[in-house]
């Protein structure tokens, strides 16, 4: 979770850390822990300040944007179905 260190400051960091923790818990609950997951595995999810997130970092990660799901016409529940690209 990349947060705005300039505008968000400490509150942004704390929010990003909380969301990262909740996301890890949700993935573990839904898909099981990474070492035994069969569909998708979340190996790491951390809060990182935008001032420490480089272009090189951006090129090495997958971007998951909530707009992809929220703007999709069909109701997919909490996650995008396996094999279906976000709209």
Secondary structure as UniProt FT lines:
FT   STRAND          2..3
FT   TURN            5..8
FT   HELIX           9..31
FT   TURN            34..36
FT   STRAND          48..49
FT   HELIX           50..52
FT   HELIX           55..59
FT   HELIX           66..70
FT   TURN            77..78
FT   TURN            82..83
//
